């Protein structure tokens, strides 16, 4: 065990160092801390803080796991477990095994090891076999089998002699071995790569059976493209990241594959951690095109087993022709050929249907395909043919499934590919099998159709003669997505799809918004459009993504229009065939699209800015709300779009209304991509209705509020809306209340602070206007209304409200003084418990840990905290600040050496963080007269008293509860530091030490 620990420590230190090296550019302070203190608890603490700032950065997670392991913390397994779930990485999975072994969690180590060997080949590093031997030693009956891509099987167990009649099965071929007492290594036959399944079992160990899927172990992911005179890309073998990978570069000459070049991608070391930054264990390659023959237009980049990388074949020429000429040329190269229909076909075609067929390309996805076919069996018109094209699915169940539904669905044809060709070529196979004069519906095998889907799509196609394609709405179809454009959501159930389809049909008024492109998941194509445009470009878009966009733009160049059919909703599961390379493939194919169709991106972006489908999505939302809402009334909570305590209060108000069977909506200001100011309603708490977006017009809003049966409005803020727009809302025939959360109602700087972040003292109108004029828009409401006019609008709004509420007496008095309106006082929270908190130190000795909580910006006391920390560092005062949260400049605070920052937190973490950092008491450095202060409440939940400045609601609440003490607003830093070190003395004497008096304990050496 000691040898293992020594070896693991060295391995982990190496990983830690390498991970920090690839992180130092982004996390300079972390690297500097590592250089100074190496492996210390302080370094781990800072990493855990950094993780809260960047929770998705796998580098930080790896560093935390390594540090915890080196510091013998069992929670190291949590970090490595997270990485193992996120990445198909042999290294991450091994670290999980090693950490379980290190802490003698043998059962967990055994399960993790068994899972590892089912996915990966054994690494060459000696620590792996050392780890296995320890697990075997502590679990005597354990039996492991490792499979190597060199055609070698290695068996590990405690006593090999106990394994009688060891059987290895390679597909149907079996051979039996008699084990010896030493390690067993089995060499497979030379043609083992052509086999599918490898099984290892022992006759006398019924619970021991290892099965390896050989094609999965051999699978190499990769991507290739042309860039700057090079063929560049990457390859990756997930099962064996150390494996050498060969690539074959070839061209097609006289219909023969002609090899031009073979290149070898060198292996990476097992401890390579670059994938943490790049999100994949990729081996990159690049070589000059000049090294290859130039007489080929297309180059194929394949792995040594003959499989094309994604992006292959790559084109050596760019299309410079105009769109029209390109469309004509493509049609000549990819003509939409068809079959001749038998004489007995189409004798009984319904009068309301044109001749048509549905083409479904199929590749694996058994469950989704089965659902698709079940729905087609129910809802496909009898006169419409069904063509199923199986693109060499590896799931054998697919074959049986297709033949079953061929019997169940009349007029069904099955076409089988002998090798996988990708979606465009598979779709083309189906298109070539159509009859003359047949329209086509191209339908993915992972879709869910509903009643009359086909009839509605065909009806839309013939609304005008120039419509070439029709695409319905879906949960996952880019610009056709509902409920949110360009956002994929999980596919609804069959029942839910039918409900959405019925609802869409009910509100559809036969409008057909024009779109820049169709979507291939469910794409109705008119026969004339297909005949003129030709087939899909399978050569340029071999694996999919972009072929329907190219088709659409070619058709558009020939005069055809593409439209959406909002009256049809089709579910789309969107399979994961390309999940590992999807981003690269889309980026690559978009580059090709823009080369073929200059300005394509801008065309789509221009359409998105207009978003012609938004009105229909909004009607769908309203209809769904009317159908699903359990309540007969709703309420509108007008808020801003900024962070802060207001969002918490809105949540509490929403809960209040839900309890009283009233549905709450918030109203927030947003701006469109083209800069148009809009309003957006969001239902609370689920945000199920995402399209309630409308112009900032009181008339438009009133019409929408009537539809959602709004009976009351609460105005919580005008920030972002504009005071004039909020004033317009008061003219609606809906009663409203106003809630005061800040002083934006008469101070455009919101917090009664000057640009230098000091309390202004609330001077006269002239001084206020001068202060506002000197402010930047970033620290104000954004409303340019002059303060005199602002106060006039505010007075009218408050005067006509049913009720005005302020959360504290101090806030109410300031509002009354400025606006001559006296609001009712209603605290935002009910504080339970009558226990008085005292200043009792939690830390031993003379050093004190003073907590600061929240997001600390200038008006929240950032500069006061910075000056205190710098002073404490200068005089080496026994005071250390713990910022539970973050600030506007964390690095500046950390550089003092007197501040620890935890990073963003959740409310449930407050007590834990307070105790973890042994915080004695808290300081609330806010310099503005807060109206309530949720942070103060949060501090008290951790059972700690608070020191605050004598201003605003914070001082009022501390005096009322006696759970802390207040100091004058302009207390000097040294005097304040003395109070923070020993607040009980100040709380009892209520007198500050003189400026020259230092009552801090003797400075530490």
Protein Blocks (a to p, Z undefined) as FASTA:
>chain_A
ZZmmmmmmmmmmmmmmmmmmmmmmmmmmlmmmmmmnmpafklmmmmmmmmmmmmmlmklm
mmmmmmmmmnopaklmmmmmmmmmmpccfklmmmmmmmmmmnopaklmmmmmmmmmmmbc
cdfbfklmmmmmmmmmmmmkbccddddfkopacdddfblmlmghiacdehjbccdddddf
bdcdddddfklmmpmbdcdddfklmkbccdddfklmmpccdddddeehiacdddddfklm
mbccdddddddeehiacdfbdcddddddfklcklmmnopacddddddfklpcfkbfbdcd
ddfkopacehiacdfbdcfbdfklmmmmmmmmmccbdddddfkgoklgcfkbccdddddd
deejkllmmmmmmmmmmmmcfklccddddehiablklmmmmmmmmmmpghiacdddfbde
bjklmmmmmmmmpcehiacddddfkbccdehklmmmmmmmmmpmklmbdcdddfbeojlp
cfbghiacddddfklmmmmmmmmmmmpghiacddfbdcfkbccddfklmmmnopcdfklm
mngghilmmmmmmmmmnopacdddfkbccddekpaklmmmmmmmmmmmmmmmmmmmghkl
mmmmmmmmnommlmmmmmmmmmmmmmmpmbfbdcdddddfbecjklmmmmmmmmmmmmno
pacddddddddfkopacddddddfklmalklccdddfklmmmmmmmnopabdcdfbfghn
apklmmmmmmpccdcddddfbfklmpmnlnopafkopaehlpafklmmmmmmmpcfklmn
hiabdfklmmmmmmmmmmmpmbdcdfbfklmmmmmmmnopacddddfbdcehjbdcdddd
fbgcjbdcdddedjddfknommmmmmmmmmmmmnopabdcddedddfblmlmmmnopacc
ebjadfklmmmmmmmnopabdcdfbfbdcfkopmlmmmmmnopacddddehjklmmmmmn
opacdddfklcfklmmmmmmmmmlmmmnopacdfklccbdcddZZ
